[in-house]
Each structure stands twice: as structure tokens, then as C-alpha cells.
Amino acid sequence: MREIKLIDIVDFVNGELTGNKDAIIQNVAKIEEAVGGDLSFVSNPKYIGYIESTKATALFVKDDLDFESREDLNIIRVSDPYFAICVIMDHFFNPNNHPKGTSKLSSIGTDSTVGEDCYIGDFVSIGNNVKIGSNVKVYPNCFIGDEVEVLDNTILYSNVSIYSKCKIGTDSILHSGVVVGSDGFGHAPMPDGSYVKIPQIGNVLIGNYVEIGANTTIDRATMGSTVIEDGVKLDNLIQVAHNARIGKNTVVASQTGISGSTELGERCIIGGQVGFVGHIKVANGTKIGAQSGIMKTIKEEDLSFLGSPIKPLKDEIKSQVLIRKLPEIYKDVLELKKLKDKE
């Protein structure tokens, strides 16, 4: 168990402390479950009531929050308590920041380089002419193909597979089961009804500060690159097809499928189980609700959509309200028909 002086935490987030700077923090916890030695936070107003009863040693609170203080509770005022607790968890309590060294059970090919302070776990297979940056963590059973680049501070959890010539940026996280650079779904139909495989000779380029959830797959391009830009966050079980592009800081929820050569803009928010047809573009800032189907290009920025095929959010909500009323409307129509027949 780690023991960290409270003042070190305060200094790390540039907070304002009211309390004992020498108090010892051993863990982080939710405010309603915290015990002595724990650091917690209040970000959502509905948790303010727990300040009076929490057993935490210290709390992050918003710098302008007004509440009745307790002498036995150390308070750290910051502009964003949620961000502060995330930073502290990552810096002081994240076990994945600490492993180092190369397992004797791993395999590293010819002319490959591994930077300083890296961790290469058991049964990791690294191909030829691979470049691994500094402080990269590669957990057991990962496969890294020839001519791959993985830049500084990136984490590859167990059973990640990166095919040849793909590139991963800095400070990115690929969770277990991610496959980067498998062949795109390219098959040419023949006159006899059979299919001939189209060679997939491109690669995948993944930017900086990207996070990719477990069992998500990103296909290599037929030619050129499939591109995941900086700051993109992909959930578990997502399929990104060949030559697709996802713009900066776009987030995509689980079970979404993005077809070949489709381009999502920057800052988009995509719900779960959304389907995109191929060869379309989606404007910056687009928001798409769960289980929607996108059949054509979206040109105007910062709009919200829902449904399959999609409609503007307000229109789709109105339609759903009317659909729920259809049995009642149908009954009214029958009554009107009976009245007309009596005339």
C-alpha cells in the first residue's frame, strides 16, 4: 500500500489546502465508501450531502463550493475535482505506470529497438525493424509485426495484435484483444459467382492520446492508410473498416460499425450500435444516438441525429411520440368511420 503526504498531492494539482499538509493518503475511493487514509472528491452536486458523513481523510472540492467545514476533514479546493482525482489516480495509484524490464520469455526480431523504461511481458512477439519508444508497456501475449512503430508512453494490454507497418502514437492505450491492421474486407466478384481477394497493402495510423477498447478491430487500408486521429476514444467491440478516418477527439460507443472509406469529423459523439455505410463524410461535432443508421453524408456541423435511417433528433423524437399514439389514433379513425357509415 502506498503512503503519500497530502501536501505532495496538493502541489501536484496546484490545489488550495485547508487542513493538515502532513496527513497520509493511502488510497482513493468514492466519497460514500471512503475510510481513513482515503482521498475522495465531490464533483456532482447530489453528493454534497456526503461531506458531512464521509470518513475520508481528504476531499477534492470545487474552488467555489460553499459548505459547512469539518475540523477532521482536509479539503483541497481545485477548479475541477473530477479531473484532479483522475490525475492523482493515474500518477500515484495506477499500477500500470510501474512495471519495467524485458521478459526472457519474449521475442524481439532483428534491427528492432526498445526505448528506456519499457516493459515487455512474457510471450510478447516483436517482429523485425520495429521501433518501440520510451516507457511503453507491452503486456503478455501481444504480437507486434514487422516495421511497426509504437511511440512513447503507450500501453498495449495482453493479447493486442498489431500487424506489419502500422503506427501507434504517444500516450495511447490499446486494451486486450484489440487488432490493428488486419485485412480490410475486400473481395472482387467473379462471373462465376466466386470472389477474388483484393490485396490489402496499406496500413493503420493511430495518433496520440488515443484509447481503444477491448476487442475492437481496425482494418488496414487497401492502399494508403486507415487513420485514427489524436484524442479519439473508441469503446469495446467496434469495427473500423479499411480506409476509414476518425477525426480528432471523436468518441464512439460500443458495437458501432464504420464502413470502408467513411470519414467521421472532429469532436463527434457516436452512440452504441450505430451503423455507417461506406464512402460518406460526417461533419465536425455531429452527435448520433444509439442504434442509428447513417446512409448519407452529413454536411452541417454540430447537429444531433437519431433513428434508422437518421433524422434530426427533434424530428425523430416527435415521430416516436406519434408512433406510440398510433393505436389510439387508429381507434379514433374506426369510430369516425362508424359515424360516417351511419349517415
VOBA-1610 file (N, C-alpha, C; in pm, whole numbers, padded with zeros to 5 digits, always signed):
BEGIN
Met+00085-00120+00000Met+00000+00000+00000Met+00088+00125+00000Arg+00058+00220-00086Arg+00137+00342-00093Arg+00099+00438+00019Glu+00195+00520+00059Glu+00169+00625+00157Glu+00224+00755+00100Ile+00135+00851+00078Ile+00171+00976+00014Ile+00128+01091+00103Lys+00219+01184+00127Lys+00182+01301+00206Lys+00082+01386+00128Leu-00015+01438+00199Leu-00120+01516+00137Leu-00063+01637+00064Ile+00041+01700+00117Ile+00096+01819+00054Ile+00152+01786-00085Asp+00203+01663-00105Asp+00253+01625-00237Asp+00139+01617-00339Ile+00024+01572-00292Ile-00094+01567-00380Ile-00143+01707-00411Val-00147+01792-00309Val-00191+01930-00328Val-00102+02002-00429Asp+00030+01987-00411Asp+00124+02053-00502Asp+00111+02001-00645Phe+00082+01871-00659Phe+00076+01811-00793Phe-00040+01868-00875Val-00150+01904-00809Val-00267+01957-00880Val-00284+02108-00863Asn-00185+02172-00797Asn-00192+02316-00771Asn-00321+02353-00697Gly-00355+02273-00597Gly-00475+02298-00519Gly-00451+02390-00400Glu-00560+02426-00333Glu-00554+02510-00213Glu-00602+02427-00095Leu-00512+02402+00000Leu-00541+02310+00110Leu-00589+02383+00234Thr-00696+02330+00292Thr-00738+02368+00427Thr-00728+02241+00512Gly-00628+02235+00601Gly-00612+02116+00682Gly-00467+02083+00706Asn-00440+01955+00729Asn-00309+01906+00770Asn-00227+01861+00650Lys-00124+01937+00617Lys-00043+01904+00499Lys+00035+01774+00516Asp+00054+01728+00640Asp+00130+01606+00666Asp+00042+01481+00675Ala-00088+01497+00654Ala-00177+01380+00655Ala-00132+01280+00549Ile-00152+01152+00576Ile-00108+01045+00486Ile-00227+00990+00408Ile-00208+00982+00275Ile-00309+00925+00186Ile-00258+00790+00137Gln-00343+00688+00148Gln-00305+00553+00108Gln-00384+00500-00012Asn-00497+00565-00041Asn-00580+00513-00150Asn-00678+00620-00194Val-00751+00594-00301Val-00861+00680-00345Val-00989+00598-00339Ala-01102+00664-00315Ala-01228+00592-00301Ala-01345+00686-00327Lys-01462+00625-00354Lys-01585+00703-00365Lys-01619+00762-00229Ile-01679+00880-00231Ile-01700+00954-00106Ile-01787+00876-00008Glu-01885+00800-00056Glu-01974+00728+00033Glu-01911+00600+00088Glu-01799+00556+00028Glu-01733+00432+00072Glu-01597+00457+00135Ala-01551+00581+00136Ala-01415+00612+00181Ala-01397+00584+00331Val-01274+00546+00367Val-01236+00528+00507Val-01112+00611+00535Gly-01065+00607+00658Gly-00947+00682+00693Gly-00828+00645+00605Gly-00754+00745+00559Gly-00644+00723+00467Gly-00682+00737+00322Asp-00812+00750+00293Asp-00859+00763+00155Asp-00870+00909+00113Leu-00847+00931-00015Leu-00874+01059-00081Leu-00996+01041-00169Ser-01092+01136-00161Ser-01210+01129-00245Ser-01237+01266-00305Phe-01356+01284-00362Phe-01387+01410-00430Phe-01537+01432-00435Val-01577+01556-00457Val-01716+01591-00483Val-01720+01670-00612Ser-01782+01611-00714Ser-01797+01679-00842Ser-01945+01701-00875Asn-02025+01597-00852Asn-02169+01605-00877Asn-02239+01663-00754Pro-02322+01767-00773Pro-02389+01831-00659Pro-02470+01735-00571Lys-02518+01625-00626Lys-02601+01534-00546Lys-02520+01461-00438Tyr-02388+01471-00444Tyr-02304+01406-00344Tyr-02256+01502-00235Ile-02300+01628-00241Ile-02256+01725-00141Ile-02294+01682+00000Gly-02409+01617+00015Gly-02454+01573+00147Gly-02359+01476+00214Tyr-02277+01405+00137Tyr-02183+01310+00195Tyr-02065+01379+00264Ile-02045+01509+00237Ile-01932+01577+00300Ile-01943+01571+00452Glu-02064+01578+00503Glu-02086+01578+00647Glu-02055+01442+00710Ser-02075+01332+00634Ser-02064+01199+00693Ser-01944+01118+00645Thr-01876+01161+00539Thr-01768+01079+00484Thr-01657+01056+00587Lys-01594+00939+00577Lys-01482+00906+00665Lys-01347+00926+00595Ala-01351+00985+00475Ala-01228+01010+00401Ala-01135+01103+00479Thr-01006+01089+00454Thr-00908+01179+00514Thr-00906+01313+00443Ala-00928+01313+00312Ala-00923+01439+00236Ala-01020+01432+00119Leu-01064+01552+00076Leu-01157+01564-00036Leu-01110+01672-00131Phe-01122+01642-00262Phe-01118+01747-00362Phe-01258+01807-00373Val-01270+01938-00369Val-01397+02006-00393Val-01373+02122-00488Lys-01480+02166-00553Lys-01468+02280-00645Lys-01433+02405-00566Asp-01351+02490-00627Asp-01296+02604-00553Asp-01400+02703-00503Asp-01520+02704-00564Asp-01622+02798-00519Asp-01737+02730-00443Leu-01718+02603-00405Leu-01824+02530-00336Leu-01837+02581-00192Asp-01962+02610-00152Asp-01990+02661-00018Asp-02053+02549+00066Phe-01989+02514+00177Phe-02043+02410+00264Phe-01986+02430+00405Glu-02048+02364+00503Glu-02002+02374+00640Glu-01882+02281+00661Ser-01768+02339+00701Ser-01645+02262+00709Ser-01641+02177+00835Arg-01552+02075+00833Arg-01526+01989+00948Arg-01378+01995+00983Glu-01347+02002+01110Glu-01207+02012+01151Glu-01127+01886+01120Asp-01195+01771+01117Asp-01124+01645+01095Asp-01115+01606+00947Leu-01160+01693+00858Leu-01160+01662+00715Leu-01074+01764+00641Asn-00974+01715+00571Asn-00885+01801+00493Asn-00949+01830+00356Ile-00954+01956+00319Ile-01021+01999+00196Ile-00918+02057+00100Ile-00924+02008-00026Ile-00839+02062-00132Ile-00929+02124-00236Arg-00920+02255-00251Arg-01004+02325-00349Arg-00931+02332-00484Val-01000+02289-00588Val-00946+02290-00725Val-01056+02334-00820Ser-01020+02370-00942Ser-01120+02416-01039Ser-01206+02301-01090Asp-01151+02179-01095Asp-01225+02065-01148Asp-01190+01941-01065Pro-01271+01909-00963Pro-01240+01796-00875Pro-01232+01662-00948Tyr-01317+01641-01047Tyr-01316+01513-01119Tyr-01185+01495-01195Phe-01141+01601-01261Phe-01014+01594-01333Phe-00899+01573-01236Ala-00904+01642-01121Ala-00796+01631-01023Ala-00783+01488-00971Ile-00895+01423-00939Ile-00887+01288-00887Ile-00835+01192-00994Cys-00872+01216-01120Cys-00822+01131-01230Cys-00670+01144-01243Val-00621+01268-01234Val-00477+01291-01245Val-00403+01222-01131Ile-00457+01232-01010Ile-00392+01171-00894Ile-00395+01018-00904Met-00507+00962-00947Met-00515+00816-00961Met-00411+00767-01061Asp-00397+00839-01173Asp-00304+00795-01276Asp-00160+00809-01229His-00128+00919-01161His+00011+00945-01125His+00057+00864-01004Phe-00027+00853-00903Phe+00016+00792-00778Phe-00032+00648-00757Phe-00146+00612-00817Phe-00208+00484-00781Phe-00228+00388-00898Asn-00184+00424-01016Asn-00204+00339-01133Asn-00092+00235-01141Pro-00122+00107-01117Pro-00016+00005-01117Pro+00048-00013-01253Asn-00022+00028-01359Asn+00031+00008-01493Asn+00141+00107-01529Asn+00163+00207-01442Asn+00272+00301-01467Asn+00407+00246-01424His+00410+00135-01350His+00532+00097-01280His+00610-00022-01336Pro+00548-00121-01404Pro+00629-00235-01446Pro+00736-00195-01547Lys+00854-00258-01535Lys+00964-00231-01627Lys+01040-00361-01652Gly+01118-00363-01756Gly+01202-00478-01786Gly+01148-00562-01899Thr+01235-00645-01956Thr+01200-00731-02069Thr+01206-00876-02026Ser+01095-00946-02041Ser+01090-01087-02003Ser+01182-01171-02091Lys+01246-01271-02029Lys+01328-01364-02104Lys+01243-01453-02194Leu+01113-01454-02168Leu+01022-01536-02250Leu+00965-01460-02369Ser+01010-01336-02389Ser+00965-01259-02505Ser+01061-01279-02622Ser+01016-01235-02740Ser+01098-01250-02861Ser+01104-01116-02934Ile+01226-01070-02962Ile+01244-00942-03032Ile+01326-00967-03157Gly+01272-00927-03274Gly+01336-00955-03402Gly+01458-00869-03429Thr+01515-00890-03548Thr+01638-00820-03586Thr+01610-00674-03618Asp+01709-00589-03585Asp+01705-00446-03614Asp+01586-00376-03549Ser+01533-00433-03442Ser+01425-00369-03366Ser+01485-00300-03244Thr+01425-00187-03205Thr+01476-00111-03091Thr+01367-00091-02988Val+01406-00097-02861Val+01315-00076-02749Val+01373+00036-02664Gly+01292+00140-02636Gly+01339+00257-02562Gly+01358+00231-02414Glu+01389+00337-02342Glu+01416+00327-02200Glu+01287+00307-02120Asp+01303+00241-02005Asp+01196+00224-01907Asp+01074+00152-01963Cys+01095+00064-02057Cys+00984-00012-02115Cys+00958-00139-02036Tyr+00839-00195-02058Tyr+00803-00326-02004Tyr+00761-00413-02121Ile+00829-00527-02138Ile+00794-00624-02241Ile+00765-00755-02169Gly+00638-00795-02165Gly+00595-00907-02084Gly+00623-01044-02145Asp+00582-01148-02074Asp+00602-01286-02119Asp+00531-01310-02252Phe+00600-01385-02339Phe+00544-01434-02465Phe+00501-01321-02560Val+00560-01204-02543Val+00542-01097-02641Val+00629-01129-02762Ser+00572-01114-02880Ser+00647-01137-03004Ser+00659-01005-03081Ile+00783-00959-03096Ile+00809-00834-03167Ile+00888-00867-03293Gly+00839-00821-03409Gly+00899-00855-03537Gly+01027-00779-03566Asn+01062-00774-03693Asn+01183-00709-03738Asn+01160-00562-03768Asn+01263-00481-03748Asn+01259-00338-03781Asn+01146-00265-03709Val+01122-00305-03587Val+01019-00243-03504Val+01083-00134-03418Lys+01011-00025-03397Lys+01059+00084-03312Lys+00962+00102-03194Ile+01011+00073-03075Ile+00933+00089-02952Ile+00991+00208-02877Gly+00908+00308-02845Gly+00955+00428-02777Gly+00984+00404-02630Ser+01005+00512-02556Ser+01035+00505-02413Ser+00908+00488-02330Asn+00921+00416-02219Asn+00813+00399-02123Asn+00689+00333-02184Val+00709+00251-02284Val+00599+00175-02344Val+00579+00047-02263Lys+00453+00010-02240Lys+00419-00112-02166Lys+00351-00210-02261Val+00415-00326-02281Val+00359-00429-02369Val+00335-00553-02283Tyr+00210-00581-02255Tyr+00174-00688-02162Tyr+00179-00825-02231Pro+00177-00932-02153Pro+00199-01066-02209Pro+00108-01100-02327Asn+00167-01180-02416Asn+00096-01240-02530Asn+00061-01141-02641Cys+00122-01025-02642Cys+00099-00931-02752Cys+00183-00972-02873Phe+00132-00937-02991Phe+00205-00958-03117Phe+00224-00824-03186Ile+00349-00793-03222Ile+00381-00669-03293Ile+00456-00708-03419Gly+00397-00681-03534Gly+00453-00724-03662Gly+00571-00641-03708Asp+00626-00678-03822Asp+00742-00610-03878Asp+00713-00463-03909Glu+00813-00379-03887Glu+00811-00238-03925Glu+00700-00158-03856Val+00660-00203-03741Val+00561-00129-03661Val+00634-00024-03577Glu+00566+00088-03551Glu+00616+00188-03459Glu+00516+00208-03345Val+00564+00203-03222Val+00483+00232-03104Val+00557+00338-03026Leu+00501+00457-03014Leu+00573+00570-02957Leu+00557+00580-02805Asp+00624+00677-02746Asp+00642+00688-02600Asp+00511+00678-02521Asn+00521+00613-02406Asn+00417+00611-02302Asn+00290+00538-02342Thr+00294+00463-02449Thr+00175+00389-02493Thr+00169+00254-02421Ile+00047+00208-02394Ile+00023+00081-02326Ile-00051-00015-02419Leu+00005-00134-02435Leu-00064-00242-02507Leu-00094-00352-02406Tyr-00221-00370-02374Tyr-00257-00474-02278Tyr-00251-00612-02344Ser-00267-00716-02264Ser-00246-00852-02312Ser-00330-00884-02436Asn-00267-00960-02526Asn-00335-01014-02644Asn-00372-00908-02747Val-00302-00797-02748Val-00316-00700-02857Val-00232-00748-02975Ser-00287-00735-03095Ser-00214-00772-03217Ser-00204-00651-03308Ile-00080-00617-03345Ile-00058-00506-03438Ile+00015-00562-03559Tyr-00053-00561-03672Tyr+00005-00616-03794Tyr+00113-00522-03850Ser+00184-00570-03948Ser+00302-00502-04001Ser+00272-00360-04051Lys+00373-00273-04033Lys+00377-00137-04089Lys+00277-00040-04027Cys+00206-00080-03922Cys+00113+00012-03856Cys+00189+00100-03757Lys+00132+00215-03725Lys+00200+00311-03637Lys+00104+00357-03528Ile+00153+00354-03403Ile+00075+00395-03286Ile+00146+00514-03223Gly+00072+00620-03191Gly+00130+00743-03138Gly+00165+00734-02991Thr+00191+00851-02932Thr+00230+00858-02791Thr+00108+00856-02700Asp+00130+00810-02576Asp+00031+00820-02468Asp-00103+00758-02505Ser-00099+00651-02582Ser-00222+00583-02622Ser-00238+00453-02544Ile-00361+00402-02541Ile-00392+00279-02467Ile-00473+00187-02558Leu-00423+00065-02576Leu-00496-00037-02650Leu-00527-00151-02554His-00655-00177-02533His-00696-00278-02436His-00692-00418-02498Ser-00708-00517-02411Ser-00691-00657-02452Ser-00780-00693-02570Gly-00720-00768-02662Gly-00795-00818-02776Gly-00805-00724-02894Val-00750-00604-02883Val-00752-00511-02996Val-00668-00568-03110Val-00720-00555-03233Val-00647-00595-03352Val-00635-00475-03444Val-00511-00437-03472Val-00484-00323-03559Val-00413-00373-03684Gly-00473-00346-03799Gly-00407-00378-03925Gly-00443-00509-03988Ser-00550-00575-03940Ser-00598-00693-04012Ser-00651-00650-04148Asp-00664-00744-04240Asp-00703-00709-04377Asp-00841-00645-04383Gly-00853-00544-04465Gly-00984-00488-04496Gly-01067-00590-04573Phe-01198-00570-04571Phe-01292-00665-04631Phe-01304-00634-04780Gly-01204-00680-04856Gly-01200-00650-05000Gly-01201-00776-05083His-01310-00798-05157His-01324-00919-05239His-01396-00882-05369Ala-01334-00913-05480Ala-01391-00878-05612Ala-01476-00993-05664Pro-01604-00966-05701Pro-01690-01073-05754Pro-01646-01115-05894Met-01652-01244-05919Met-01617-01302-06048Met-01744-01346-06123Pro-01734-01361-06256Pro-01852-01401-06334Pro-01917-01530-06289Asp-01837-01621-06231Asp-01895-01750-06189Asp-01955-01745-06049Gly-01959-01625-05988Gly-02018-01610-05856Gly-01919-01622-05743Ser-01795-01655-05772Ser-01692-01663-05668Ser-01632-01525-05644Tyr-01538-01517-05549Tyr-01474-01391-05515Tyr-01323-01408-05515Val-01256-01303-05560Val-01110-01299-05556Val-01068-01195-05454Lys-00979-01233-05364Lys-00934-01141-05259Lys-00853-01026-05319Ile-00888-00903-05277Ile-00812-00784-05317Ile-00700-00763-05215Pro-00576-00759-05258Pro-00466-00739-05163Pro-00486-00610-05082Gln-00462-00619-04954Gln-00474-00503-04864Gln-00331-00462-04826Ile-00276-00365-04896Ile-00132-00333-04883Ile-00108-00203-04807Gly-00212-00139-04754Gly-00195-00017-04677Gly-00161-00047-04532Asn-00189+00050-04445Asn-00161+00031-04303Asn-00264+00105-04219Val-00239+00112-04087Val-00322+00189-03995Val-00233+00288-03922Leu-00278+00413-03916Leu-00208+00517-03841Leu-00296+00560-03724Ile-00245+00542-03602Ile-00318+00580-03482Ile-00241+00693-03414Gly-00310+00801-03380Gly-00246+00921-03328Gly-00211+00914-03181Asn-00194+01030-03122Asn-00156+01044-02981Asn-00281+01053-02893Tyr-00268+01007-02768Tyr-00375+01017-02668Tyr-00503+00948-02715Val-00487+00839-02785Val-00599+00757-02832Val-00621+00642-02735Glu-00747+00608-02708Glu-00777+00489-02629Glu-00872+00400-02708Ile-00838+00271-02715Ile-00915+00176-02794Ile-00958+00061-02703Gly-01088+00037-02696Gly-01143-00062-02604Gly-01121-00205-02647Ala-01148-00296-02554Ala-01122-00439-02574Ala-01197-00494-02695Asn-01125-00576-02772Asn-01182-00649-02886Asn-01233-00559-02998Thr-01183-00438-03004Thr-01211-00352-03118Thr-01113-00384-03230Thr-01159-00375-03354Thr-01075-00408-03469Thr-01067-00290-03565Ile-00948-00264-03614Ile-00925-00155-03709Ile-00851-00213-03829Asp-00918-00217-03944Asp-00862-00281-04063Asp-00760-00192-04132Arg-00659-00253-04189Arg-00561-00180-04268Arg-00626-00134-04399Ala-00572-00031-04458Ala-00625+00022-04583Ala-00591-00069-04700Thr-00676-00067-04801Thr-00643-00136-04925Thr-00516-00075-04984Met-00517+00057-04998Met-00399+00136-05031Met-00404+00260-04943Gly-00289+00314-04905Gly-00287+00430-04817Gly-00302+00388-04672Ser-00383+00464-04595Ser-00392+00440-04450Ser-00535+00452-04400Thr-00570+00365-04306Thr-00683+00387-04218Thr-00632+00475-04105Val-00703+00583-04070Val-00647+00683-03980Val-00737+00706-03859Ile-00678+00696-03740Ile-00743+00733-03615Ile-00666+00852-03560Glu-00725+00971-03560Glu-00652+01092-03525Glu-00638+01110-03374Asp-00561+01212-03334Asp-00530+01237-03194Asp-00656+01249-03108Gly-00650+01193-02988Gly-00756+01214-02890Gly-00881+01132-02910Val-00885+01045-03009Val-01004+00962-03033Val-01018+00857-02922Lys-01142+00832-02881Lys-01171+00730-02780Lys-01272+00631-02839Leu-01229+00507-02853Leu-01315+00402-02907Leu-01347+00303-02796Asp-01472+00268-02785Asp-01520+00174-02683Asp-01485+00031-02725Asn-01533-00067-02649Asn-01514-00208-02683Asn-01596-00247-02806Leu-01550-00350-02875Leu-01631-00417-02979Leu-01676-00323-03089Ile-01584-00244-03139Ile-01611-00155-03252Ile-01536-00206-03375Gln-01597-00193-03493Gln-01532-00231-03617Gln-01508-00106-03700Val-01381-00081-03732Val-01344+00030-03820Val-01287-00032-03947Ala-01351-00009-04058Ala-01314-00076-04183Ala-01201-00003-04257His-01157-00065-04365His-01040-00014-04438His-01063+00126-04495Asn-00956+00206-04484Asn-00953+00343-04537Asn-01049+00439-04468Ala-01106+00399-04355Ala-01188+00493-04278Ala-01097+00594-04208Arg-01156+00705-04168Arg-01083+00808-04092Arg-01173+00859-03980Ile-01118+00868-03861Ile-01192+00922-03746Ile-01118+01045-03697Gly-01187+01160-03693Gly-01125+01288-03663Gly-01093+01307-03516Lys-01015+01410-03487Lys-00965+01438-03353Lys-01077+01447-03250Asn-01051+01384-03134Asn-01136+01395-03015Asn-01279+01346-03038Thr-01296+01259-03134Thr-01426+01193-03153Thr-01435+01071-03062Val-01553+01049-03004Val-01575+00933-02918Val-01683+00844-02978Val-01661+00713-02972Val-01751+00617-03035Val-01782+00506-02935Ala-01910+00482-02911Ala-01951+00381-02813Ala-01957+00241-02875Ser-01975+00144-02788Ser-01961+00002-02821Ser-02051-00044-02935Gln-02000-00142-03011Gln-02072-00215-03115Gln-02107-00129-03235Thr-02042-00018-03251Thr-02060+00063-03371Thr-01976+00006-03484Gly-02030+00013-03606Gly-01957-00032-03725Gly-01940+00083-03824Ile-01816+00107-03863Ile-01784+00217-03955Ile-01732+00154-04083Ser-01807+00169-04191Ser-01774+00102-04317Ser-01658+00170-04389Gly-01609+00102-04491Gly-01489+00144-04561Gly-01498+00284-04621Ser-01388+00358-04607Ser-01370+00491-04665Ser-01465+00597-04610Thr-01531+00566-04499Thr-01615+00668-04433Thr-01527+00754-04343Glu-01558+00884-04339Glu-01480+00979-04261Glu-01567+01046-04156Leu-01533+01026-04030Leu-01600+01097-03921Leu-01518+01221-03887Gly-01585+01334-03867Gly-01516+01459-03838Gly-01463+01463-03696Glu-01417+01580-03658Glu-01364+01601-03523Glu-01479+01625-03425Arg-01456+01587-03299Arg-01547+01615-03187Arg-01684+01550-03202Cys-01693+01446-03280Cys-01821+01376-03292Cys-01845+01287-03170Ile-01973+01266-03139Ile-02011+01175-03030Ile-02108+01072-03089Ile-02065+00947-03091Ile-02140+00841-03159Ile-02186+00739-03055Gly-02317+00714-03049Gly-02373+00619-02953Gly-02344+00474-02991Gly-02390+00383-02907Gly-02367+00241-02929Gly-02451+00185-03041Gln-02399+00082-03107Gln-02469+00008-03213Gln-02511+00097-03328Val-02431+00196-03357Val-02457+00281-03473Val-02390+00220-03596Gly-02457+00228-03711Gly-02401+00175-03835Gly-02383+00283-03940Phe-02264+00287-03999Phe-02234+00383-04106Phe-02213+00307-04237Val-02280+00350-04344Val-02248+00294-04475Val-02113+00350-04519Gly-02059+00296-04627Gly-01927+00335-04672Gly-01927+00461-04758His-01810+00523-04767His-01784+00633-04860His-01871+00756-04832Ile-01895+00785-04704Ile-01966+00908-04669Ile-01879+00989-04573Lys-01919+01116-04551Lys-01848+01203-04458Lys-01947+01255-04353Val-01898+01266-04231Val-01980+01314-04121Val-01913+01440-04065Ala-01989+01549-04058Ala-01934+01679-04022Ala-01884+01684-03878Asn-01797+01780-03851Asn-01744+01800-03717Asn-01857+01824-03617Gly-01841+01770-03496Gly-01935+01798-03388Gly-02068+01727-03398Thr-02081+01632-03490Thr-02207+01559-03505Thr-02230+01467-03385Lys-02356+01461-03339Lys-02394+01370-03231Lys-02499+01274-03285Ile-02476+01144-03264Ile-02566+01043-03319Ile-02606+00946-03209Gly-02738+00931-03189Gly-02790+00846-03083Gly-02774+00698-03113Ala-02790+00617-03010Ala-02768+00473-03020Ala-02860+00407-03122Gln-02809+00304-03187Gln-02881+00219-03283Gln-02928+00297-03405Ser-02861+00403-03437Ser-02896+00480-03557Ser-02826+00423-03679Gly-02883+00452-03796Gly-02823+00412-03923Gly-02796+00533-04009Ile-02671+00551-04050Ile-02632+00668-04128Ile-02608+00624-04272Met-02695+00672-04362Met-02693+00625-04501Met-02634+00727-04597Lys-02613+00851-04552Lys-02562+00953-04644Lys-02477+01054-04568Thr-02406+01135-04643Thr-02316+01235-04587Thr-02392+01337-04503Ile-02331+01378-04392Ile-02383+01486-04307Ile-02290+01605-04325Lys-02341+01714-04381Lys-02256+01827-04417Lys-02252+01937-04312Glu-02363+01960-04241Glu-02368+02071-04147Glu-02315+02029-04011Glu-02234+02113-03950Glu-02167+02078-03825Glu-02258+02094-03703Asp-02222+02021-03597Asp-02279+02037-03463Asp-02429+02012-03456Leu-02477+01916-03533Leu-02618+01877-03526Leu-02632+01740-03460Ser-02753+01710-03409Ser-02780+01583-03343Ser-02882+01503-03423Phe-02860+01370-03429Phe-02945+01284-03509Phe-02980+01157-03433Leu-03090+01093-03478Leu-03135+00969-03417Leu-03220+00894-03517Gly-03222+00761-03506Gly-03310+00680-03589Gly-03236+00608-03700Ser-03309+00518-03768Ser-03252+00443-03879Ser-03355+00430-03991Pro-03333+00503-04102Pro-03226+00599-04125Pro-03241+00722-04035Ile-03131+00792-04013Ile-03134+00902-03918Ile-03222+01017-03964Lys-03275+01086-03864Lys-03344+01213-03883Lys-03291+01310-03777Pro-03309+01440-03798Pro-03272+01532-03690Pro-03337+01489-03559Leu-03266+01504-03449Leu-03309+01449-03321Leu-03451+01488-03284Lys-03486+01615-03295Lys-03621+01660-03256Lys-03728+01596-03344Asp-03699+01583-03473Asp-03796+01520-03564Asp-03818+01373-03530Glu-03708+01303-03497Glu-03720+01161-03465Glu-03797+01142-03335Ile-03774+01228-03237Ile-03848+01218-03110Ile-03997+01240-03134Lys-04031+01339-03216Lys-04172+01364-03250Lys-04234+01242-03318Ser-04157+01180-03410Ser-04207+01062-03481Ser-04234+00948-03384Gln-04142+00929-03288Gln-04160+00820-03192Gln-04282+00843-03103Val-04307+00969-03068Val-04426+01002-02990Val-04552+00967-03070Leu-04554+01003-03197Leu-04670+00973-03282Leu-04689+00823-03300Ile-04579+00750-03315Ile-04589+00604-03332Ile-04653+00540-03209Arg-04615+00587-03091Arg-04675+00532-02969Arg-04824+00561-02962Lys-04867+00668-03026Lys-05009+00706-03024Lys-05090+00640-03134Leu-05026+00565-03223Leu-05097+00506-03337Leu-05215+00418-03298Pro-05204+00332-03197Pro-05323+00251-03161Pro-05442+00339-03123Glu-05418+00446-03050Glu-05525+00536-03010Glu-05583+00609-03132Ile-05491+00652-03220Ile-05537+00721-03342Ile-05619+00627-03429Tyr-05573+00500-03440Tyr-05645+00402-03520Tyr-05785+00378-03464Lys-05794+00371-03332Lys-05925+00354-03269Lys-06017+00471-03302Asp-05962+00593-03296Asp-06042+00712-03328Asp-06089+00709-03473Val-06001+00662-03563Val-06038+00655-03705Val-06153+00558-03725Leu-06148+00443-03656Leu-06257+00347-03668Leu-06389+00404-03619Glu-06383+00479-03508Glu-06504+00542-03455Glu-06560+00643-03554Leu-06474+00720-03617Leu-06519+00818-03716Leu-06579+00747-03837Lys-06521+00635-03875Lys-06571+00559-03988Lys-06713+00507-03957Lys-06734+00459-03835Lys-06865+00409-03795Lys-06969+00522-03801Leu-06931+00638-03754Leu-07022+00752-03757Leu-07058+00789-03901Lys-06957+00785-03989Lys-06981+00820-04128Lys-07074+00716-04194Asp-07052+00587-04159Asp-07135+00482-04219Asp-07282+00496-04176Lys-07309+00553-04058Lys-07446+00568-04011Lys-07520+00682-04080Glu-07443+00774-04138Glu-07506+00890-04201Glu-07581+00852-04329
//
